[in-house]
Amino acid sequence: MFGRKPDLVTALITRRKDRSFEVQYIGDDSGSPKEPKPATTLSELRAAIDPALVARYGEKLPDNGMGVSYAIYPWREGKVPKPLASEVGTDFLMFDVEEMNGAFRATESKTGLAASADSLDALVPAVANKVASQWPSLIPEVPGMLNWQRILTASGFVPFRR
């Protein structure tokens, strides 16, 4: 339906072979923001994504805001090896990210693993180090992703609360 207010857009962020990050938008709207050029860091990419989302959707937000999901894949795709999956409790680690006062915390609900850092960029190695402390064989390419949920409102981004 053309012109309706979007409920959710996902910023699918992946690491390229040259180690930079790129984004693809996935949404139920008739048009997404222009995808920015790849960036060296997650912080740099976020600095391009956030204003693009505001510019694209700011005029047609639902009253209660629009969900923005950042699906961040900082490691190569993979799964926990079958022999280790029963010990780990899953074959793929999904860390839910929260931002509080400019710092970040990632928690994996099935394993209970959690890591904190002062930036998105520092969160990736913090998570990898936490995984390595439990399962060294899962490093350097952690079989997992970071899942950061936010709400875009007329006054800006706010945390998503479950």
C-alpha positions as CSV (number, residue, x, y, z in Angstrom):
1,M,0.0,0.0,0.0
2,F,1.8,3.2,-1.2
3,G,2.3,5.9,1.4
4,R,1.4,4.0,4.5
5,K,3.4,4.5,7.7
6,P,6.2,1.9,8.1
7,D,6.3,-0.3,11.3
8,L,9.8,-1.5,11.0
9,V,13.0,-1.2,9.0
10,T,16.0,-3.4,9.4
11,A,19.6,-2.2,8.8
12,L,21.4,-5.4,7.8
13,I,25.1,-4.6,8.5
14,T,27.7,-7.0,7.3
15,R,31.5,-7.1,7.2
16,R,33.0,-7.1,3.8
17,K,36.1,-9.0,2.7
18,D,38.2,-5.8,3.0
19,R,37.0,-5.7,6.7
20,S,34.8,-2.6,6.2
21,F,31.1,-2.6,7.0
22,E,28.2,-2.1,4.7
23,V,24.4,-1.8,5.2
24,Q,21.4,-3.0,3.3
25,Y,17.9,-1.8,4.3
26,I,15.0,-4.2,4.6
27,G,11.6,-2.8,5.2
28,D,7.9,-2.9,4.4
29,D,7.9,0.6,3.0
30,S,7.9,1.5,-0.7
31,G,11.4,2.9,-0.5
32,S,14.4,2.8,1.8
33,P,17.1,5.4,2.4
34,K,20.0,5.4,0.0
35,E,22.6,3.0,1.3
36,P,25.8,4.8,2.4
37,K,29.2,3.9,1.2
38,P,31.0,1.1,3.2
39,A,32.6,2.4,6.4
40,T,35.7,1.4,8.3
41,T,34.0,1.2,11.6
42,L,30.5,0.5,13.0
43,S,30.4,4.0,14.6
44,E,31.2,5.6,11.2
45,L,28.4,3.6,9.5
46,R,25.9,4.3,12.3
47,A,26.7,8.0,11.8
48,A,25.5,7.6,8.2
49,I,22.6,5.3,8.9
50,D,20.8,7.2,11.7
51,P,20.4,10.6,9.9
52,A,19.4,8.7,6.7
53,L,16.6,6.9,8.5
54,V,15.4,10.2,10.1
55,A,15.4,12.0,6.7
56,R,13.6,9.1,5.0
57,Y,11.0,8.2,7.6
58,G,10.7,11.3,9.9
59,E,7.7,12.7,8.1
60,K,5.6,9.6,8.1
61,L,6.3,7.9,11.5
62,P,3.4,6.1,13.2
63,D,2.3,7.9,16.4
64,N,4.1,5.3,18.6
65,G,7.3,5.4,16.4
66,M,8.9,3.0,14.1
67,G,11.0,0.0,15.0
68,V,14.6,0.1,13.8
69,S,16.5,-3.2,13.9
70,Y,20.2,-3.2,13.5
71,A,21.2,-6.8,12.5
72,I,25.0,-6.6,12.8
73,Y,27.1,-9.5,11.5
74,P,30.7,-8.5,12.3
75,W,32.0,-12.0,11.8
76,R,31.9,-14.4,8.9
77,E,28.8,-16.6,8.6
78,G,29.0,-19.9,10.4
79,K,27.5,-22.1,13.0
80,V,28.7,-23.6,16.3
81,P,30.2,-27.1,15.3
82,K,27.7,-29.9,16.1
83,P,29.9,-31.6,18.7
84,L,30.0,-28.3,20.7
85,A,26.4,-27.1,20.0
86,S,24.9,-29.1,22.9
87,E,27.5,-27.7,25.3
88,V,26.9,-24.1,24.0
89,G,23.1,-24.6,24.0
90,T,22.7,-23.3,20.4
91,D,24.3,-23.5,17.0
92,F,24.2,-19.7,16.5
93,L,24.9,-16.9,19.1
94,M,22.5,-13.9,19.0
95,F,23.6,-11.1,21.3
96,D,20.9,-8.6,22.2
97,V,22.4,-5.1,22.4
98,E,21.4,-2.3,24.7
99,E,22.7,1.3,24.7
100,M,22.8,3.1,28.0
101,N,24.4,6.5,28.5
102,G,26.6,6.0,25.4
103,A,27.9,2.6,26.5
104,F,26.8,-0.8,25.1
105,R,26.0,-4.1,26.6
106,A,25.4,-7.4,24.6
107,T,23.7,-10.4,26.2
108,E,23.2,-13.8,24.7
109,S,20.0,-15.2,26.3
110,K,20.6,-18.9,25.7
111,T,24.1,-19.0,27.1
112,G,24.0,-16.1,29.6
113,L,27.2,-14.6,28.1
114,A,27.4,-10.8,28.3
115,A,29.9,-8.2,27.5
116,S,30.1,-4.4,27.8
117,A,32.0,-1.7,26.0
118,D,32.1,2.0,25.5
119,S,31.3,1.9,21.8
120,L,29.8,-0.4,19.1
121,D,33.2,-0.9,17.7
122,A,34.7,-2.0,21.1
123,L,31.7,-4.3,21.7
124,V,32.6,-6.6,18.9
125,P,36.0,-7.7,20.4
126,A,34.5,-7.6,23.9
127,V,31.9,-10.2,22.8
128,A,34.6,-12.2,21.0
129,N,36.8,-12.2,24.1
130,K,33.8,-13.4,26.2
131,V,33.1,-16.2,23.8
132,A,36.8,-17.1,23.7
133,S,36.9,-17.4,27.5
134,Q,34.2,-20.1,27.3
135,W,34.8,-21.7,24.0
136,P,38.2,-20.9,22.5
137,S,37.5,-23.0,19.4
138,L,34.8,-20.5,18.3
139,I,37.3,-17.7,17.7
140,P,38.3,-15.7,15.7
141,E,35.1,-15.8,13.7
142,V,32.3,-16.0,16.3
143,P,29.3,-17.9,14.9
144,G,26.8,-15.2,15.8
145,M,25.5,-11.6,15.4
146,L,24.5,-8.5,17.4
147,N,20.8,-7.6,17.5
148,W,20.2,-4.0,18.4
149,Q,16.6,-2.8,18.5
150,R,15.6,0.9,18.7
151,I,12.5,3.0,18.2
152,L,12.5,6.1,15.9
153,T,10.1,8.7,17.2
154,A,9.3,12.2,16.2
155,S,11.9,13.3,18.9
156,G,14.6,10.9,17.8
157,F,15.8,7.4,18.7
158,V,14.8,5.8,22.0
159,P,15.6,2.4,23.3
160,F,13.3,-0.5,22.6
161,R,12.1,-2.1,25.8
162,R,10.9,-5.7,25.8
